Amino acid sequence: MNELIQGAAKADAGRIRTDIVTVGHTNDTYVPPIPSEQTERAFFASLMSADMSATQQAIKLMLHISRSQWFADGNKRTALVVANAIMLTKGAGLLAIPENKMHWYLSQLQKFYLTGRQSAIERWLYEEAIFGIANDATE
């Protein structure tokens, strides 16, 4: 998915990164650990088999990919597309950050990167960024 998002012409597109990256913020810098493909595959398998709704799985995976910085570039975009693939496949609607709330979302995402605490941003995404369904009760 990341290869499609970045474009196949980029040498590292679609490959789990092997170099250190930094994610700059207003006052702080976040340096995620280099991801292990084996660990990330295990995380994905565990998440997809967990007893939770497709919406919860999608949000958790989106946040995990974004924070873990699996790829050299395009992590937030890849994470959003992957989350939507899960939701659409399971008939759970669409996850989209409203343009007028993007600044708030990005500021909360930065806080999540630094702290690892995701309950507030998960709740906000569930309440403000899921479209196309009345609720998640039918999953």
N, C-alpha and C positions, 0 to 999 in steps of 0.2 A: 504494500500500500504506500509506504514511504517513497518507494522508487517512482510510483506514478505521480505522487504529489510534488516531489522535487524535480522530477524529469530524469529520464534515463541517461542523459548526457553527463550528469554529475557523477563523478567517480565513486563517491561514497553513498549514493542514493540506494536506499533499501538495505543497507548493511548496518548491523549493530555496531555502534561506535567503539573504537578501541583507544581513543585519545581522551585526555581530560578536556572538559569544556567548563566554561563559567557562564552563569546566567546573571547578568547585571541587573541590579535593581536601583532604586533611588538612593538608598543609603547602605545597602548591603549587597554582597555577591554570594550567590549560591553555587557550590561546586558539587554536583552529583557524582556519586561513585561510578566507575566504569561498569556498565551492565554486563552480566554474565548471561549468555544466551540460554544456558541450562536453567539457571535460576528464574529467568523471565518466562520461559516455557512452563515451568512448574507453577509459577504464580498464575499464569493465564489458565492452565488446566484446572487449578484449584478454584479460581474465581468462577469459571464457566460451569463447574459442577456444584457450586455452592447453592444452598437453598435460599435463593433470593430472586427477585423479579429481574427481567431482562433490563429494565430501566436502571435498577441498582447496579447490575453488572456493568452496564455501559458507562455509567457515571464513574464508578470506581476504576474501571480500566482507563478511561479517558484521563482521569487525574493521575493515575499511576504512570502512564506513558509520559504525560507532560512533565511530571516531577522527576522521573528517572532519566529523562533525556536519552531514550534508547538510541537515537540517531544523531548525526552531526548537525542536521538542520531539519526543520519542518516538523518538529515534535508535536506542537499544539495542533497544527493542521491534521497531521496523521492521526492523532488521538481522537479528534472530533469525527473524522471520517470513519474510523474503526468503531467508535461508539455508535454512530448512526447505522453502520452495517449490522451491528447486533440488534439494535432496536427495530430497524425496518424488517429484518429477517423474522423477528418474533412478533411483528405486528404491534409494537409498543409505541409507535409515533416517531417523532423526530426531535433531536436535540439541537437547538440553535440558540446562540447567545444573541439576544436582541441588541441591535446596534446602539440604541440609546442607553444600554446598560453595560456596554463593553468595557468602559473605563473601570467601573466598579468590579466587574468580573476579573479583569487583569490585576487589579490591586489585591483582590482576595487570593488570586492564584499565586501572586508573589509571596503573600503571607504564608500560604500553604507550602510553597517550596522551602521556605526558611524553617518552618515549625514542624511540618509533617502532619499537622492537625487538619483533618479534612471534613469534619462533621458539618461545620457552618457552610462551607462552599458546596458540599454535597446537597445539603438541604435547599440552599438557594437554587442550585441547578434544577433540582427536582420540582421546585415550586415556580420558577421563573423561566426556565429554558426548555421545557418539554411541550411539544405541540402535536396536535392531531389525535389526542385521546382525551376522554373525560377524566379517567383515572387509571390506576395501574391494577385495579382489582381483578381484571379479566385474565391476567397472565397466569 
